[in-house]
């Protein structure tokens, strides 16, 4: 599949605005590994090859063992590989990403709120929303994953 559009070139101000949100999330105080795990899981749910490739590479460069990486899709069954904050963040990311025609349940919110303070949960939800936006851009315009471009 070939890329439909270079949206970075066509809408640089819009992409710069998304980049500013990305920068905000990175300085929010949430752990980089947690953010990258969430970004990867959201991209897996959405089927965004470009972002799956990018965030897998980021996690591996950050020292995440490959054994952990391959278990991200089955994080809830992976035992102690993911800590409680990571599990709570991944569960929240799935609930917020899979909205469809339903709301985020009270149970999902209560579980996330038990693991994160209000600021952390707001920042985590900003990160989730941002990655969903990036996924929609990359999927819609067929961004080429680094692995496929080589």
C-alpha positions in Angstrom: 0.0 0.0 0.0 1.3 3.4 -0.8 0.9 6.5 1.3 -2.2 8.6 0.2 -0.9 11.9 1.5 1.9 13.4 3.4 -0.3 15.0 6.1 2.8 16.5 7.8 3.6 18.5 4.7 -0.1 19.4 3.9 -1.1 20.5 7.4 2.1 21.4 9.3 0.4 23.7 11.8 -2.1 21.0 12.7 0.6 18.4 13.1 2.7 20.9 15.2 -0.3 21.3 17.5 -0.5 17.5 18.0 3.2 17.6 18.6 2.7 20.2 21.3 0.3 17.8 23.0 2.8 15.0 22.6 5.4 17.2 24.3 3.0 18.0 27.1 2.4 14.3 27.8 6.1 13.6 27.8 6.7 16.2 30.5 3.5 15.3 32.5 5.3 13.2 35.0 3.9 9.9 33.7 6.6 7.3 33.2 7.9 7.1 29.6 7.6 3.3 29.6 3.9 3.6 30.8 3.1 6.1 28.1 4.8 4.1 25.3 3.0 0.9 26.5 -0.3 2.7 26.3 0.6 4.2 22.9 1.5 0.7 21.6 -1.7 -0.9 23.0 -3.9 1.8 21.5 -2.2 1.4 18.1 -2.7 -2.4 18.3 -6.4 -2.0 19.0 -6.7 0.5 16.1 -4.6 -1.6 13.7 -2.1 1.2 13.0 1.0 -0.4 11.5 3.0 2.8 11.5 2.4 3.5 15.2 2.8 -0.1 16.3 6.2 -0.2 14.5 7.3 3.2 16.0 6.2 2.5 19.6 7.6 -1.1 19.6 10.9 0.4 18.5 10.7 3.1 21.3 10.0 0.5 23.9 12.8 -1.7 22.8 15.2 1.2 22.7 14.1 2.1 26.2 15.1 -1.3 27.4 11.8 -3.2 27.5 12.6 -6.9 27.1 11.2 -8.4 23.9 9.3 -10.9 26.1 7.3 -8.1 27.5 6.7 -6.4 24.2 5.1 -9.5 22.6 2.8 -9.8 25.6 1.3 -6.3 25.4 -1.8 -7.5 23.5 -2.4 -10.1 26.3 -1.2 -7.9 29.2 -4.1 -9.0 31.5 -2.9 -12.6 31.2 0.8 -11.9 31.5 1.2 -12.3 35.2 3.7 -10.0 36.9 5.3 -8.8 33.7 3.4 -5.6 33.9 3.2 -3.7 37.2 -0.1 -2.4 38.7 0.2 1.1 37.2 0.9 -0.4 33.8 -2.1 -2.7 34.1 -4.4 0.1 35.2 -3.2 2.3 32.4 -3.6 -0.4 29.8 -7.1 -1.2 31.0 -8.0 2.5 30.9 -6.5 2.9 27.4 -8.6 0.0 26.2 -11.8 1.4 27.8 -11.3 4.8 26.3 -10.2 3.6 22.9 -13.0 1.1 22.5 -15.8 3.6 23.0 -17.8 2.7 19.9 -21.4 3.4 20.8 -21.0 3.0 24.5 -19.6 5.0 27.3 -16.7 4.3 29.5 -18.1 2.3 32.4 -18.1 3.4 36.0 -16.1 0.3 36.9 -13.4 1.2 34.4 -13.2 4.7 35.7 -13.2 3.6 39.4 -10.3 1.2 38.7 -8.3 3.9 36.9 -9.1 6.5 39.6 -7.9 4.0 42.2 -4.5 3.7 40.5 -3.9 7.3 39.4 -4.5 10.7 41.0 -6.8 13.2 39.1 -3.9 14.9 37.3 -2.3 11.7 36.3 -5.6 10.3 35.1 -6.3 13.5 33.1 -2.8 13.4 31.6 -3.2 9.7 30.8 -6.5 10.3 29.1 -4.9 13.2 27.1 -2.2 10.7 26.0 -4.9 8.1 25.0 -6.8 10.7 23.0 -3.7 11.9 21.3 -2.6 8.4 20.2 -6.1 7.7 18.9 -5.9 11.0 16.8 -2.4 10.0 15.5 -3.7 6.5 14.6 -6.6 7.9 12.7 -4.2 10.2 10.7 -1.7 7.4 9.9 -4.4 4.8 9.0 -6.5 7.2 6.9 -3.5 8.4 4.9 -1.6 5.1 4.9 1.6 6.2 6.7 4.4 3.8 5.8 5.9 2.0 8.8 9.7 2.3 9.1 10.0 -1.5 8.8 8.1 -1.4 5.5 10.1 1.5 4.1 13.4 -0.2 4.6 
